[in-house]
């Protein structure tokens, strides 16, 4: 878990790990290793194949992360096709339905648009996208922050279930110490960046 008050640099740290920092942001020092490979310093074309497949992000604010003009199935398919371009439609549909089931969503979500989903359902679609290629590490950036308490619990339980069933590691970013105490094994506290 990575906790701290708003504006302390938690999401910026995640963006640094994923090499998504926007200029003038830059990594001054440090190291990020995955499977013995140093990630800091990789060129974009070297890092791009690792995103989604080895290292994935469940973004903060599913409302802003999903394209409102595309069906859920098309958005998940885009993430998969970026790394596995030659998949027939039937295999892809089966995989997407399996992902939706894994995160506790009904099959009907496959053909829905984001505006037809509740906040918790949108967040679980983002989780499905994040696990689509079975990454080794998931970064869940404030995955429960914009949700009511009951839906927060459902999403947190979904994250734990997915983490355990797929055997992946997770960095959970947030500011809710109570939730973190229930979900994570270790906590790092960020203060003033």
KOLMARLUM-996806 format. One record per residue (C-alpha): residue number from 1; x negated, y, z negated. Coordinates in steps of 0.02 Angstrom, whole numbers, plus 50000, padded with zeros to 5 digits. Each point is the difference from the previous one (the first is absolute). Layout:
# KOLMARLUM-996806
<ketor pos="NUM" east="X" north="Y" up="Z"/>
...
This chain:
# KOLMARLUM-996806
<ketor pos="1" east="50000" north="50000" up="50000"/>
<ketor pos="2" east="49946" north="50178" up="50036"/>
<ketor pos="3" east="50093" north="50127" up="49893"/>
<ketor pos="4" east="49993" north="50185" up="49966"/>
<ketor pos="5" east="50103" north="50157" up="50007"/>
<ketor pos="6" east="50057" north="50072" up="50166"/>
<ketor pos="7" east="49861" north="50084" up="50098"/>
<ketor pos="8" east="49857" north="49902" up="49921"/>
<ketor pos="9" east="49942" north="49916" up="50160"/>
<ketor pos="10" east="50082" north="49827" up="49994"/>
<ketor pos="11" east="50072" north="50005" up="50176"/>
<ketor pos="12" east="49842" north="50084" up="50063"/>
<ketor pos="13" east="49899" north="49854" up="49930"/>
<ketor pos="14" east="50115" north="49880" up="50094"/>
<ketor pos="15" east="49980" north="50101" up="50160"/>
<ketor pos="16" east="49811" north="49992" up="49975"/>
<ketor pos="17" east="50003" north="49811" up="49980"/>
<ketor pos="18" east="50104" north="49986" up="50160"/>
<ketor pos="19" east="49897" north="50134" up="50089"/>
<ketor pos="20" east="50154" north="50105" up="50029"/>
<ketor pos="21" east="49934" north="50162" up="49926"/>
<ketor pos="22" east="50044" north="50151" up="50105"/>
<ketor pos="23" east="49864" north="50133" up="50028"/>
<ketor pos="24" east="49932" north="50093" up="49907"/>
<ketor pos="25" east="50015" north="49850" up="49882"/>
<ketor pos="26" east="49849" north="49886" up="50003"/>
<ketor pos="27" east="49918" north="49862" up="49898"/>
<ketor pos="28" east="49848" north="50072" up="49913"/>
<ketor pos="29" east="49940" north="49841" up="49914"/>
<ketor pos="30" east="50056" north="49831" up="49940"/>
<ketor pos="31" east="50026" north="49827" up="50065"/>
<ketor pos="32" east="50148" north="49894" up="50052"/>
<ketor pos="33" east="49966" north="49816" up="50032"/>
<ketor pos="34" east="50120" north="49870" up="50068"/>
<ketor pos="35" east="49940" north="49822" up="50025"/>
<ketor pos="36" east="49822" north="50061" up="49979"/>
<ketor pos="37" east="50019" north="50128" up="50141"/>
<ketor pos="38" east="49968" north="50183" up="49961"/>
<ketor pos="39" east="50147" north="50101" up="50066"/>
<ketor pos="40" east="49935" north="50176" up="49969"/>
<ketor pos="41" east="49910" north="50061" up="50152"/>
<ketor pos="42" east="50087" north="49887" up="50126"/>
<ketor pos="43" east="50049" north="50088" up="50160"/>
<ketor pos="44" east="50187" north="50016" up="50034"/>
<ketor pos="45" east="49996" north="49866" up="50136"/>
<ketor pos="46" east="49913" north="49883" up="49876"/>
<ketor pos="47" east="50121" north="50036" up="49858"/>
<ketor pos="48" east="50163" north="49997" up="50101"/>
<ketor pos="49" east="50006" north="49808" up="50015"/>
<ketor pos="50" east="49988" north="49987" up="49810"/>
<ketor pos="51" east="50154" north="50107" up="49967"/>
<ketor pos="52" east="50157" north="49896" up="49978"/>
<ketor pos="53" east="49904" north="49837" up="50021"/>
<ketor pos="54" east="49877" north="50011" up="49853"/>
<ketor pos="55" east="50047" north="50162" up="49912"/>
<ketor pos="56" east="50176" north="50067" up="50002"/>
<ketor pos="57" east="50096" north="50149" up="49931"/>
<ketor pos="58" east="50175" north="50007" up="49930"/>
<ketor pos="59" east="50026" north="50187" up="50015"/>
<ketor pos="60" east="50072" north="50123" up="49878"/>
<ketor pos="61" east="50173" north="50055" up="50055"/>
<ketor pos="62" east="50074" north="49870" up="50116"/>
<ketor pos="63" east="50124" north="50133" up="50058"/>
<ketor pos="64" east="49858" north="50091" up="50090"/>
<ketor pos="65" east="49904" north="49845" up="50053"/>
<ketor pos="66" east="50130" north="49918" up="50109"/>
<ketor pos="67" east="50044" north="50066" up="50173"/>
<ketor pos="68" east="50185" north="50048" up="49996"/>
<ketor pos="69" east="50022" north="49965" up="50187"/>
<ketor pos="70" east="49938" north="49820" up="49995"/>
<ketor pos="71" east="50083" north="49845" up="49932"/>
<ketor pos="72" east="49915" north="49913" up="49854"/>
<ketor pos="73" east="49953" north="49852" up="50111"/>
<ketor pos="74" east="49910" north="50111" up="50126"/>
<ketor pos="75" east="49899" north="50086" up="49864"/>
<ketor pos="76" east="49941" north="49837" up="49923"/>
<ketor pos="77" east="49967" north="49928" up="50173"/>
<ketor pos="78" east="49888" north="50150" up="50042"/>
<ketor pos="79" east="49890" north="49964" up="49849"/>
<ketor pos="80" east="49985" north="49817" up="50049"/>
<ketor pos="81" east="49972" north="50031" up="50186"/>
<ketor pos="82" east="49859" north="50123" up="49963"/>
<ketor pos="83" east="49897" north="49850" up="49941"/>
<ketor pos="84" east="50083" north="49851" up="50082"/>
<ketor pos="85" east="50057" north="50068" up="50170"/>
<ketor pos="86" east="50041" north="49836" up="50085"/>
<ketor pos="87" east="50146" north="49934" up="49899"/>
<ketor pos="88" east="50159" north="49943" up="50082"/>
<ketor pos="89" east="50162" north="50084" up="49946"/>
<ketor pos="90" east="50072" north="49848" up="49912"/>
<ketor pos="91" east="49844" north="49975" up="49892"/>
<ketor pos="92" east="49996" north="50185" up="49959"/>
<ketor pos="93" east="50184" north="50003" up="49951"/>
<ketor pos="94" east="49977" north="49847" up="49889"/>
<ketor pos="95" east="49851" north="50083" up="49914"/>
<ketor pos="96" east="50095" north="50163" up="49970"/>
<ketor pos="97" east="50151" north="49909" up="49929"/>
<ketor pos="98" east="49882" north="49900" up="49887"/>
<ketor pos="99" east="49920" north="50163" up="49939"/>
<ketor pos="100" east="50170" north="50077" up="49963"/>
<ketor pos="101" east="50050" north="49844" up="49903"/>
<ketor pos="102" east="49835" north="50004" up="49904"/>
<ketor pos="103" east="50038" north="50176" up="49936"/>
<ketor pos="104" east="50180" north="49956" up="49958"/>
<ketor pos="105" east="50089" north="50083" up="50145"/>
<ketor pos="106" east="50142" north="49921" up="50099"/>
<ketor pos="107" east="49975" north="49954" up="50183"/>
<ketor pos="108" east="50121" north="50139" up="50055"/>
<ketor pos="109" east="49864" north="50129" up="49956"/>
<ketor pos="110" east="49905" north="49937" up="50154"/>
<ketor pos="111" east="50110" north="50102" up="50119"/>
<ketor pos="112" east="50035" north="50149" up="49888"/>
<ketor pos="113" east="49930" north="50177" up="50005"/>
<ketor pos="114" east="49915" north="50076" up="49847"/>
<ketor pos="115" east="50143" north="50121" up="49966"/>
<ketor pos="116" east="50116" north="49850" up="49976"/>
<ketor pos="117" east="49895" north="49937" up="49853"/>
<ketor pos="118" east="49992" north="50050" up="49818"/>
<ketor pos="119" east="49838" north="50068" up="49927"/>
<ketor pos="120" east="49955" north="49832" up="49923"/>
<ketor pos="121" east="50034" north="49910" up="50164"/>
<ketor pos="122" east="49889" north="50122" up="50095"/>
<ketor pos="123" east="49861" north="49973" up="49874"/>
<ketor pos="124" east="50016" north="49811" up="50021"/>
<ketor pos="125" east="49990" north="50022" up="50190"/>
<ketor pos="126" east="49835" north="50092" up="49971"/>
<ketor pos="127" east="49943" north="49854" up="49891"/>
<ketor pos="128" east="50047" north="49879" up="50140"/>
<ketor pos="129" east="49896" north="50104" up="50122"/>
<ketor pos="130" east="49855" north="50004" up="49877"/>
<ketor pos="131" east="49995" north="49810" up="49984"/>
<ketor pos="132" east="50038" north="49962" up="50182"/>
<ketor pos="133" east="49823" north="49940" up="50038"/>
<ketor pos="134" east="49962" north="49924" up="49828"/>
<ketor pos="135" east="49867" north="50125" up="49948"/>
<ketor pos="136" east="49880" north="49961" up="49859"/>
<ketor pos="137" east="50031" north="50167" up="49915"/>
<ketor pos="138" east="50156" north="50108" up="49991"/>
<ketor pos="139" east="49997" north="50178" up="49938"/>
<ketor pos="140" east="50172" north="50045" up="49932"/>
<ketor pos="141" east="50000" north="50190" up="49990"/>
<ketor pos="142" east="50139" north="50057" up="49882"/>
<ketor pos="143" east="50109" north="49862" up="50073"/>
<ketor pos="144" east="50134" north="50025" up="49866"/>
<ketor pos="145" east="49990" north="50186" up="49963"/>
<ketor pos="146" east="50151" north="50066" up="50098"/>
<ketor pos="147" east="50117" north="49862" up="49941"/>
<ketor pos="148" east="50120" north="49986" up="49853"/>
<ketor pos="149" east="49947" north="49892" up="49853"/>
<ketor pos="150" east="50096" north="49844" up="50053"/>
<ketor pos="151" east="49937" north="50006" up="50179"/>
<ketor pos="152" east="49824" north="50036" up="49936"/>
<ketor pos="153" east="50006" north="49836" up="49905"/>
<ketor pos="154" east="50063" north="49905" up="50153"/>
<ketor pos="155" east="49861" north="50073" up="50110"/>
<ketor pos="156" east="49867" north="49966" up="49867"/>
<ketor pos="157" east="50061" north="49820" up="49983"/>
<ketor pos="158" east="49995" north="49983" up="50190"/>
<ketor pos="159" east="49820" north="50063" up="50003"/>
<ketor pos="160" east="49948" north="49877" up="49864"/>
<ketor pos="161" east="50089" north="49855" up="50085"/>
<ketor pos="162" east="49918" north="50040" up="50167"/>
<ketor pos="163" east="49828" north="50022" up="49920"/>
<ketor pos="164" east="50011" north="49833" up="49911"/>
<ketor pos="165" east="50082" north="49898" up="50138"/>
<ketor pos="166" east="49880" north="50061" up="50135"/>
<ketor pos="167" east="49846" north="50002" up="49888"/>
<ketor pos="168" east="49948" north="50178" up="50036"/>
<ketor pos="169" east="49925" north="50136" up="49892"/>
<ketor pos="170" east="50092" north="50162" up="49969"/>
<ketor pos="171" east="49951" north="50175" up="49948"/>
<ketor pos="172" east="50155" north="50081" up="49927"/>
<ketor pos="173" east="49996" north="50190" up="49993"/>
<ketor pos="174" east="50120" north="50094" up="49888"/>
<ketor pos="175" east="50029" north="50105" up="49847"/>
<ketor pos="176" east="50125" north="49889" up="49907"/>
<ketor pos="177" east="49894" north="49921" up="49862"/>
<ketor pos="178" east="50145" north="49891" up="49943"/>
<ketor pos="179" east="50020" north="49922" up="50172"/>
<ketor pos="180" east="49812" north="49980" up="50019"/>
<ketor pos="181" east="49987" north="49912" up="49832"/>
<ketor pos="182" east="50124" north="49870" up="50062"/>
<ketor pos="183" east="49927" north="49977" up="50173"/>
<ketor pos="184" east="49810" north="50020" up="50006"/>
<ketor pos="185" east="49853" north="49906" up="49925"/>
<ketor pos="186" east="49882" north="50150" up="49984"/>
<ketor pos="187" east="50028" north="50188" up="50003"/>
<ketor pos="188" east="49887" north="50143" up="50054"/>
<ketor pos="189" east="50052" north="50175" up="49949"/>
<ketor pos="190" east="49961" north="50146" up="50115"/>
<ketor pos="191" east="49982" north="50174" up="49930"/>
<ketor pos="192" east="49950" north="50155" up="50100"/>
<ketor pos="193" east="49956" north="49898" up="50153"/>
